[in-house]
Amino acid sequence: MSLSDELAYTSAAELARRVRSRDLSPVEIVDAFLERIEARNPGITAFVHVAAEDARSEAKRAEREVMAGDALGPLHGIPTAIKDLNGLKPGWPGTFGGIRAFSNFVADRWCPFAERMERAGAIHLGLTNSPVFGFRGTCDNYLFGPSRNPFDTRRNTGGSSGGSAGAVADGLLPLAQGTDGGGSIRIPSSWSGVYGFKASAGRLPHVARPNAFNGSSPFLFDGAITRTVEDSALALTVLAGYDSRDPFSLDEEIDWLGATRRSIRGMKVAYSPNLDVFPVDPRVAEVVATAVRAFEEAGAHVEEVEVGIRRSQRELSDLWCRLIMANLLLNLEVIKERGIDLLGEHPDDLPPEIHAWIETGKRMTIHDVIRDQAVRTEVYDAVQGVLDTHDLLVTPSLACLPVENADDGNTVGPTEVNGEAIDPLIGWCLTYPINFTGHPAASVPAGLADGLPVGMQIVGGRHADVDVLAASAVFERLRPWQDRYEICRKRETALPPTG
């Protein structure tokens, strides 16, 4: 077995231990993962830019520091990747989700994820695929095409952090950046069979300009997608912490790794099979209903509840689209001021769904905005009402199994589930209501249905991130999922037909 194959599914925590013990060098690790990316990425389009020369240079520097006995960061020599949306590193390209007009864009600043990961010793291998402006729960665009699911390459990884989730599932690296404005960490984690944790609002810095407050409506998050809960905790150790550029940033020390060793005995777990209003595919529902019982084995009390959401799922998905649109309209203005008029000169770079919502956004009044915040408050009160009397709220992450990829660069989700019409952009995602509220949440691999991954969403109380991590780690110990990656490992690496 080659070193590339041997290390493919090794956790970041284990790789870091082996670097510190000098059992493996950063150069060996980076070369092994670059070899795997070269062989396997063409079949799934997880990476859209591979910075092999930069990565090898950084690996040599990291190796010199090991040999010199220098102090090493917690992720010293560990490969990672940033998302081609708002993942920025000076001198690197970026297309903000496969927008053709940005084919020659070069970043001149850092995003917090890239900055903090590199400070901790991690080595960025490249950029991962995303849909245009991250505005959907699938991963596809006109420039690079869809990210293909390593469990079945005819199907989508989910989005918007679909390239990152696909890369982690296929063993192209142990962890990668995800961002989450409606579930974009948890959605692809669910469909790609990996672990995605979204911290409480303010726990990880969200730095945006010219509007420093754009991360609040809905709450926008940064984070990591991993295969193990321990690796997620390790990433949080690096990524979390105060940043004065973020007006919501929390200044609090958390023992993230310690949380993964906590018991959940005596916890009260509220189980909602559908958040009251979402149609859920029976195959998904069955997997999650079985998986939630693991918490009873761990000594928690599980109780099925009604959350108290009274709006229809279509009202809620439309609300999410309107809230996101305010930020998008400002971004389009800023981009135009910097010389790229997407709406005037490059309208075909944006899918029709974005154009439709842009027109809706332009017609909105201040009264519409205030009414939307009132509806959002209803959702917050319902979710918080459950968490006032329970430690955790558990739901399916998504209402359906992974969809097949389109061949036109515009893959969307289903238009109906169980015969009920839904918004194909995000209406099948039980994740975005938690972006309305800002609670911590994770998607854990709950099982397989028809050979495809199903995720279970675990939501914690406000700022109770450690409860979500603890429950995730307990579930991983009782229902380990690592063996499922054999499906990905054994896949054919040739590019499959579309559709």
Disulfide bonds with the S-S distance in Angstrom:
none
